Amino acid sequence: MTLTNRHIEEVCLLHQMDMTKTCRYLVCDDLEDGKWYCQKMRSETKARIDGEISTLDKASLVKLGIPAGDNCEGFPLMKHMMQGFDLD
């Protein structure tokens, strides 16, 4: 699902200066710039993302500009439905 802008800013913390708080499961749509999804519920994606950062400490993540936060609620992937904490 496309996450609402408010959800991206207030829950996923996309534009925070501290990359250790920005959600690492947040993924931008390949075809539509500006559409964001949380991939935390997709076990294969979560495992891949967690595996990629498991060997790095937080200082290394920050240097590389890699988000390290585990703060984004997962939603099923539905590209044509807007979702977020601010919607029913």
N, C-alpha and C positions, 0 to 999 in steps of 0.2 A: 504494500500500500504506500501510497505517497503520504509522507508525514506532513502535517501542517507546519507552517513556518514557526508558529508559537511553540509547538512541540520540539522542533529542531533547536530553537534558541534556548528554551527553558529546561528541557529534559536532557536532550542529547548534547547541549552546550557546544554547538558546532563552531561558533566564532570566539570561543574563550582563548585567552592568551596561554593558559596552562593546558598543554596538550594531554597531560596526565588525567584531566577531568573530562575531556571530549570523548564521546562514545566511540569505541573502536569498531563497533558493528555497523556503523552508519555507512551506507554505500550509495554513491550517486548513480543514477540511471545512465546506462551506456549510450542510449539514443536521445534522451531528453534531458538536457542540462537544466538543473534547478529542481529536479525530482529526486527526493532522497528516501531511502528505505532503511529500516532497521532489520538486520539479518540475524539477530540473536536467536530467534526461534528455529532457524534452519540449521539443524545439528551439523551438517557437513560444512557449511560456511563458518559457523561458530568455531568448530574444531580447527579449520584451516587458519582462521584469523588468530585464534589463541596460540596455535603452534608457531605462527610466524613471529610472534612477539615473546614467546616463552623463554627464549635464550637471551633476551635483552633486559637490562635493568632500566628503571625509569629515566635515569639521566641519559642513557643512550637513545631511548625513545624520543625524548625531547630534542636531542641534537638532530635526529633524523626526521623530526616533524611527524612522528607517528602517533596517532591518538591512542591513549592507553586506558581511558575510562570504561567502566562496566556499568554505565548508568542508563542505557537506553532500553526501554521496554520493547520486547519483541512483538511483532504483529505478523500474521500470515502474509505472504507476498501476493498482493492484489493491486496491480498497477493502475487500475482505473477507479480506485476508491480512496478518498482522502480520510486519513485517520490521525488521531493524536489524543492526548489527555483532555484537550479542550473541546472535543466533539463527543456526542453520545455514541 
